[in-house]
Amino acid sequence: MQRSHIVRPAAAFWGLVVFMPVGVTYLSALLLLATMLVAGSLRERYERLRANPLWWPLVAYLGWTFIVLVIGPHYPETGSNLFHGLRIGITILIALALTREEALWALRGFLLIAALNIVLIVAFYAIGFPIWSPLRAVVMEVGNKSISNALLFSVVASTAAVWGIAQIAAHRPLRAVPAFVLVLGLGLVVALPLTSRTSVLALMLVIPVVCIHQWRSHLKMLVSSLVLGAVVLAAALYQLPQLQHKVETGIEEIEKAQAGAVFKGSWVIRYYMYRDTGLMIADRPLAGWGIGGWTDQWHKRGPAMFADSNMPHNDFLWVGAQGGLPALLSLLVIMAGAVWQAWKRPDIAGRYALAATLIALIASSVNSAVRDAQIGLALLWIAMVYLRLAQEPRSVQAWNDLLPGSRMAAVPEAPASS
């Protein structure tokens, strides 16, 4: 076996274990990094990264992190926050350094384990049986790991939605039915047993965006698809009182927090975190409070009831509090730039990446989706693998050969309107 071939199974392994506990995910990340170093072709990977539009934003983000580390104060949390800040950049760099074939292997692992986990969920709730502890977060709410898994299922659901929409555009509506059944099923999974409002919100926003991307030159089809989507969403809210209750509860929590109430509530803590972290940035907009400084400031500013929190449930506010506006803007350019790169590619590979990167952006805006390794080490990796394939030349059907003998991405594009 040539040394370069050892990277493919390592990439597939990381894809396979994204639903597992974070320690296993760290192991897979280290294994992939080690195999990339051993396999060689480092100059080719470096040139690929240098040519990537996200290269300089990543350099700015990592460089400013080290500058703030040198000039800023240090705290007990400085080491752990520095590690997580660097991990974000390294995860993106690893994904973007993959070859097309390596990225396909990573997706094979991810989609295979997602399919097996869907079967597990159906079987668990259909017949019931003791569940292995590392897999509990796949079938029920178990802290941040279940949020991570819900977001990964949202990526799978959006992938199915993109494929189904492409079938409709290619005048093959019957082929789209299984895809939309999967979207509906996974939507129920993330809303009910996994109870992730972040994932529900992401799906609600992402599916209309991929419709716009698909039919941006076909106004009638675009309007029809958006109206249909709004009807389906309204019906879901009406038929699922649990989901409706979660939306209503979130609104009530924000209203009470604005009136000064302090109690345990998902959006109550977010209200105070966003408000007080925004004030942290306003007080020191240039270089922030130093790496690890958010926790110190939160203990001084935030309600005592939430003193045990170590992140503000918004990755951009987190880096902004610690590194000022340059840190905030550099991370925002990376995450939003990934979405923009996907948007610019008008074919189905672009839509796959658009959905995945937009889910990562949304989750980073309402949760610690890249700061928290339980979420970010999986979601950010998968989103950037999707983006890596979308950055292949337009002449390349980037998702071709994902499955043996398959052409799942080779869906005829609807002709542009004149």
C-alpha positions as CSV (number, residue, x, y, z in Angstrom):
1,M,0.0,0.0,0.0
2,Q,1.3,3.5,-0.8
3,R,1.7,5.7,2.2
4,S,-0.8,8.2,0.8
5,H,-3.6,5.6,1.0
6,I,-3.5,5.4,4.8
7,V,-5.2,8.8,5.0
8,R,-8.4,7.5,3.5
9,P,-9.3,5.0,6.3
10,A,-8.3,7.5,8.9
11,A,-10.6,10.1,7.4
12,A,-13.4,7.5,7.2
13,F,-12.8,6.6,10.9
14,W,-13.3,10.3,12.0
15,G,-16.5,10.3,10.0
16,L,-17.6,7.0,11.6
17,V,-17.1,8.1,15.2
18,V,-18.7,11.6,15.1
19,F,-21.7,10.4,17.1
20,M,-19.5,8.8,19.8
21,P,-18.2,10.4,23.0
22,V,-15.8,13.3,22.5
23,G,-12.7,11.2,23.6
24,V,-13.2,8.9,20.7
25,T,-13.6,11.9,18.4
26,Y,-10.3,13.4,19.6
27,L,-8.6,10.1,19.0
28,S,-9.8,10.0,15.4
29,A,-8.7,13.6,14.9
30,L,-5.2,12.8,16.2
31,L,-5.1,9.6,14.1
32,L,-6.0,11.5,10.9
33,L,-3.5,14.3,11.6
34,A,-0.7,11.7,12.2
35,T,-1.5,9.7,9.1
36,M,-1.5,13.0,7.0
37,L,2.0,13.8,8.4
38,V,3.3,10.2,7.7
39,A,1.8,9.9,4.3
40,G,3.7,12.9,2.9
41,S,2.6,15.2,0.1
42,L,2.7,18.0,2.6
43,R,3.7,20.6,0.0
44,E,0.7,19.6,-2.1
45,R,-1.6,20.0,1.0
46,Y,0.0,23.3,1.9
47,E,-0.5,24.7,-1.6
48,R,-4.1,23.5,-1.5
49,L,-4.6,25.4,1.7
50,R,-2.8,28.5,0.5
51,A,-5.1,28.6,-2.6
52,N,-8.2,28.3,-0.4
53,P,-10.2,31.5,0.2
54,L,-10.4,30.8,3.9
55,W,-6.6,30.6,4.3
56,W,-6.0,34.2,5.2
57,P,-9.0,34.5,7.6
58,L,-7.6,31.4,9.3
59,V,-4.1,32.9,9.5
60,A,-5.6,36.1,10.9
61,Y,-7.7,34.2,13.5
62,L,-4.8,32.0,14.7
63,G,-2.2,34.8,14.5
64,W,-4.4,37.2,16.5
65,T,-5.0,34.5,19.1
66,F,-1.3,34.2,19.7
67,I,-0.9,38.0,19.9
68,V,-3.6,38.3,22.5
69,L,-2.0,35.4,24.4
70,V,1.3,37.4,24.5
71,I,0.0,40.9,25.3
72,G,-3.1,40.0,27.4
73,P,-3.5,38.9,31.0
74,H,-3.6,35.2,31.9
75,Y,-6.2,33.3,33.9
76,P,-6.7,29.8,35.2
77,E,-8.8,29.1,32.1
78,T,-6.2,30.5,29.7
79,G,-4.7,27.1,28.8
80,S,-8.0,25.3,28.1
81,N,-9.4,28.3,26.1
82,L,-6.3,28.6,24.1
83,F,-6.5,24.9,23.3
84,H,-10.1,25.1,22.1
85,G,-9.4,28.3,20.1
86,L,-6.5,26.6,18.3
87,R,-8.5,23.4,17.9
88,I,-11.1,25.3,15.9
89,G,-8.6,26.5,13.4
90,I,-6.7,23.2,13.2
91,T,-9.9,21.2,12.5
92,I,-10.8,23.5,9.6
93,L,-7.3,23.3,8.2
94,I,-7.3,19.4,8.4
95,A,-10.6,19.2,6.5
96,L,-9.6,21.7,3.8
97,A,-6.2,19.9,3.3
98,L,-7.9,16.6,2.3
99,T,-7.9,15.4,-1.3
100,R,-11.2,14.9,-3.0
101,E,-10.9,11.1,-2.5
102,E,-10.1,11.5,1.2
103,A,-13.0,13.8,1.7
104,L,-15.3,11.3,0.1
105,W,-14.0,8.6,2.5
106,A,-14.8,10.9,5.4
107,L,-18.3,11.3,4.1
108,R,-18.7,7.6,3.5
109,G,-18.0,7.0,7.2
110,F,-20.3,9.8,8.3
111,L,-23.3,8.8,6.2
112,L,-22.8,5.1,7.0
113,I,-22.9,5.7,10.7
114,A,-25.8,8.1,10.4
115,A,-27.8,5.5,8.6
116,L,-27.0,2.9,11.2
117,N,-28.0,5.3,14.0
118,I,-31.3,6.0,12.3
119,V,-32.0,2.3,12.3
120,L,-31.0,2.2,16.0
121,I,-33.4,5.0,16.8
122,V,-36.3,3.3,15.0
123,A,-35.6,0.0,16.7
124,F,-35.1,1.5,20.1
125,Y,-38.5,3.3,20.1
126,A,-40.3,0.5,18.3
127,I,-39.3,-2.5,20.5
128,G,-37.2,-1.0,23.3
129,F,-34.0,-2.5,24.7
130,P,-31.1,-1.6,26.9
131,I,-28.9,0.9,25.1
132,W,-25.1,0.9,25.3
133,S,-24.0,4.0,27.3
134,P,-21.9,5.7,24.6
135,L,-24.9,5.5,22.3
136,R,-27.5,7.0,24.8
137,A,-27.0,10.5,23.3
138,V,-28.1,9.1,19.9
139,V,-31.5,8.1,21.1
140,M,-32.3,10.5,24.0
141,E,-31.3,13.9,25.5
142,V,-27.9,13.6,27.3
143,G,-26.3,17.0,27.6
144,N,-24.3,18.7,24.9
145,K,-23.5,15.4,23.2
146,S,-27.1,14.9,22.3
147,I,-27.1,18.5,20.9
148,S,-24.1,17.5,18.8
149,N,-25.8,14.4,17.5
150,A,-29.0,16.4,16.8
151,L,-27.0,18.9,14.7
152,L,-25.4,16.0,12.8
153,F,-28.8,14.6,12.1
154,S,-29.8,18.0,10.9
155,V,-26.9,17.9,8.4
156,V,-28.1,14.5,7.2
157,A,-31.7,15.8,6.9
158,S,-30.6,18.9,4.9
159,T,-28.5,16.6,2.7
160,A,-31.6,14.5,2.0
161,A,-33.6,17.7,1.4
162,V,-31.1,19.0,-1.1
163,W,-31.2,15.7,-3.0
164,G,-35.0,15.6,-3.0
165,I,-35.2,19.2,-4.2
166,A,-32.8,18.3,-7.0
167,Q,-35.0,15.4,-8.0
168,I,-38.1,17.7,-8.2
169,A,-36.1,20.2,-10.3
170,A,-35.1,17.3,-12.6
171,H,-38.9,16.4,-12.9
172,R,-38.5,13.1,-10.9
173,P,-40.8,13.9,-8.0
174,L,-41.4,10.2,-7.0
175,R,-37.7,9.8,-6.3
176,A,-37.9,12.8,-3.9
177,V,-40.5,11.1,-1.7
178,P,-38.0,8.9,0.4
179,A,-35.8,11.9,0.8
180,F,-38.5,14.1,2.3
181,V,-39.7,11.2,4.5
182,L,-36.2,11.1,5.9
183,V,-36.2,14.9,6.4
184,L,-39.5,14.7,8.3
185,G,-38.4,11.7,10.4
186,L,-35.1,13.3,11.4
187,G,-36.9,16.6,12.1
188,L,-39.0,14.7,14.6
189,V,-35.9,13.1,16.1
190,V,-34.1,16.4,16.7
191,A,-37.3,18.0,18.0
192,L,-38.6,15.3,20.4
193,P,-36.2,12.6,21.8
194,L,-33.1,14.8,21.3
195,T,-34.9,18.0,22.2
196,S,-32.6,20.4,20.4
197,R,-34.1,23.7,19.6
198,T,-30.9,24.7,17.9
199,S,-31.2,21.9,15.4
200,V,-34.9,22.6,14.8
201,L,-34.1,26.3,14.2
202,A,-31.2,25.3,11.8
203,L,-33.5,23.1,9.7
204,M,-36.2,25.7,9.6
205,L,-33.7,28.3,8.2
206,V,-31.6,26.0,6.0
207,I,-34.2,24.3,3.9
208,P,-35.7,27.6,2.6
209,V,-32.1,28.8,1.8
210,V,-31.3,25.7,-0.3
211,C,-34.6,26.2,-2.1
212,I,-33.5,29.7,-2.9
213,H,-30.2,28.4,-4.1
214,Q,-31.9,25.8,-6.3
215,W,-34.5,28.1,-7.9
216,R,-32.9,31.5,-7.6
217,S,-33.4,31.8,-11.4
218,H,-36.9,30.4,-11.4
219,L,-39.1,32.7,-9.5
220,K,-42.3,30.7,-9.8
221,M,-40.8,27.5,-8.5
222,L,-39.0,29.4,-5.7
223,V,-42.3,31.0,-4.5
224,S,-44.1,27.7,-4.7
225,S,-41.5,25.8,-2.7
226,L,-41.3,28.5,0.0
227,V,-45.1,28.6,0.3
228,L,-45.2,24.8,0.5
229,G,-42.5,24.8,3.2
230,A,-44.3,27.4,5.2
231,V,-47.5,25.3,5.1
232,V,-45.6,22.2,6.2
233,L,-43.9,24.1,9.1
234,A,-47.2,25.5,10.2
235,A,-48.8,22.1,10.2
236,A,-45.9,20.7,12.2
237,L,-46.3,23.3,14.8
238,Y,-50.0,22.7,15.0
239,Q,-49.8,18.9,15.1
240,L,-46.8,18.7,17.5
241,P,-47.8,20.4,20.8
242,Q,-44.3,19.6,22.2
243,L,-42.6,21.6,19.5
244,Q,-45.1,24.4,19.8
245,H,-44.6,24.5,23.6
246,K,-40.8,24.8,23.2
247,V,-41.2,27.8,20.9
248,E,-43.7,29.4,23.3
249,T,-41.5,28.7,26.3
250,G,-38.5,30.3,24.6
251,I,-40.4,33.5,23.9
252,E,-41.7,33.6,27.5
253,E,-38.3,33.1,28.9
254,I,-36.9,36.0,26.9
255,E,-39.7,38.3,28.0
256,K,-39.2,37.4,31.6
257,A,-35.5,37.9,31.4
258,Q,-35.9,41.3,29.9
259,A,-38.1,42.2,32.9
260,G,-35.3,41.2,35.2
261,A,-36.2,37.7,36.2
262,V,-33.4,35.2,36.9
263,F,-34.2,31.5,36.8
264,K,-33.0,28.3,35.1
265,G,-34.0,28.5,31.5
266,S,-32.3,27.9,28.2
267,W,-33.1,31.4,26.8
268,V,-32.9,33.2,30.1
269,I,-29.2,32.3,30.5
270,R,-28.6,33.2,26.9
271,Y,-30.2,36.6,27.4
272,Y,-27.9,37.5,30.3
273,M,-24.9,35.9,28.6
274,Y,-25.4,37.8,25.3
275,R,-26.0,41.1,27.1
276,D,-23.1,40.9,29.5
277,T,-20.7,39.5,27.0
278,G,-21.6,42.3,24.6
279,L,-20.7,44.8,27.4
280,M,-17.4,43.0,27.8
281,I,-16.5,43.6,24.2
282,A,-17.7,47.2,24.4
283,D,-15.4,47.8,27.3
284,R,-12.3,46.4,25.6
285,P,-13.0,46.3,21.8
286,L,-9.4,46.0,20.5
287,A,-7.7,43.2,22.4
288,G,-10.4,41.9,24.7
289,W,-9.9,40.6,28.2
290,G,-7.3,38.0,27.3
291,I,-7.5,34.3,26.5
292,G,-9.6,32.8,29.2
293,G,-10.9,36.1,30.4
294,W,-14.6,35.5,29.6
295,T,-15.1,33.3,32.7
296,D,-13.4,35.8,35.0
297,Q,-15.6,38.6,33.7
298,W,-18.7,36.5,33.8
299,H,-18.3,35.8,37.4
300,K,-18.1,39.5,38.1
301,R,-21.0,40.5,35.8
302,G,-23.4,37.6,35.4
303,P,-26.1,36.4,37.8
304,A,-24.8,34.2,40.6
305,M,-27.2,31.4,39.6
306,F,-25.3,30.9,36.4
307,A,-21.7,31.3,37.8
308,D,-20.7,27.7,36.8
309,S,-21.0,28.5,33.1
310,N,-17.7,28.6,31.1
311,M,-18.9,29.8,27.7
312,P,-21.5,32.3,26.5
313,H,-23.5,30.0,24.1
314,N,-22.3,32.1,21.2
315,D,-18.8,31.5,19.7
316,F,-18.4,34.9,18.2
317,L,-19.1,36.7,21.5
318,W,-16.8,34.2,23.2
319,V,-13.8,35.1,21.0
320,G,-14.8,38.7,21.0
321,A,-14.7,39.0,24.8
322,Q,-11.3,37.3,24.9
323,G,-9.7,38.8,21.8
324,G,-11.7,41.9,20.9
325,L,-13.3,42.7,17.6
326,P,-10.4,41.4,15.5
327,A,-10.9,37.9,17.0
328,L,-14.7,38.1,16.6
329,L,-14.5,39.4,13.0
330,S,-11.9,36.9,11.9
331,L,-14.0,33.9,13.2
332,L,-17.1,35.4,11.7
333,V,-15.3,35.8,8.3
334,I,-14.3,32.1,8.5
335,M,-17.7,30.8,9.3
336,A,-19.7,33.2,7.0
337,G,-17.0,32.9,4.3
338,A,-17.5,29.1,4.3
339,V,-21.2,29.7,3.7
340,W,-20.4,32.2,0.9
341,Q,-18.0,29.8,-0.8
342,A,-20.7,27.2,-0.9
343,W,-23.4,29.7,-2.1
344,K,-21.2,30.7,-5.0
345,R,-21.1,27.1,-6.4
346,P,-24.5,26.8,-8.2
347,D,-24.7,23.0,-8.5
348,I,-25.8,20.4,-6.0
349,A,-22.3,20.1,-4.4
350,G,-22.7,23.8,-3.5
351,R,-26.1,23.2,-2.0
352,Y,-24.9,20.2,0.1
353,A,-22.1,22.4,1.5
354,L,-24.4,25.4,1.8
355,A,-26.7,23.5,4.1
356,A,-23.9,22.0,6.2
357,T,-21.9,25.2,6.7
358,L,-25.0,27.3,7.4
359,I,-26.1,24.8,10.1
360,A,-22.6,25.3,11.6
361,L,-22.9,29.1,11.4
362,I,-26.4,29.1,13.0
363,A,-25.3,26.7,15.8
364,S,-22.3,28.9,16.5
365,S,-24.6,31.9,16.8
366,V,-27.0,30.4,19.4
367,N,-24.8,27.8,21.0
368,S,-21.1,27.0,21.6
369,A,-21.1,24.8,18.5
370,V,-17.3,25.2,17.9
371,R,-16.0,26.2,21.3
372,D,-17.5,23.1,22.9
373,A,-15.5,20.1,21.6
374,Q,-18.5,17.8,22.3
375,I,-20.3,19.6,19.5
376,G,-17.6,21.3,17.4
377,L,-15.1,18.5,17.0
378,A,-17.8,16.7,15.0
379,L,-20.1,19.3,13.4
380,L,-17.3,21.7,12.3
381,W,-15.3,18.7,10.8
382,I,-18.3,17.4,8.8
383,A,-19.3,20.9,7.6
384,M,-15.8,21.6,6.4
385,V,-15.5,18.3,4.6
386,Y,-18.7,19.2,2.7
387,L,-17.2,22.6,1.9
388,R,-13.9,20.9,0.8
389,L,-15.9,18.9,-1.9
390,A,-17.7,22.1,-3.0
391,Q,-14.3,23.7,-3.6
392,E,-13.4,21.2,-6.3
393,P,-13.4,22.6,-9.8
394,R,-16.8,23.2,-11.4
395,S,-16.0,20.6,-14.0
396,V,-15.8,17.9,-11.3
397,Q,-18.9,16.2,-10.1
398,A,-17.6,16.4,-6.5
399,W,-20.0,13.8,-4.9
400,N,-19.7,11.3,-7.7
401,D,-18.5,7.8,-6.6
402,L,-19.6,8.5,-3.0
403,L,-21.2,5.0,-3.0
404,P,-19.8,2.2,-5.2
405,G,-21.6,2.2,-8.5
406,S,-23.5,5.3,-7.5
407,R,-24.0,8.7,-9.0
408,M,-26.1,10.2,-6.1
409,A,-24.9,13.8,-6.9
410,A,-25.2,13.6,-10.7
411,V,-28.6,15.1,-10.8
412,P,-29.4,17.1,-14.0
413,E,-29.6,20.7,-13.1
414,A,-32.7,22.6,-14.3
415,P,-31.9,24.8,-17.2
416,A,-31.4,28.5,-16.4
417,S,-34.3,30.7,-17.3
418,S,-33.7,33.2,-20.0
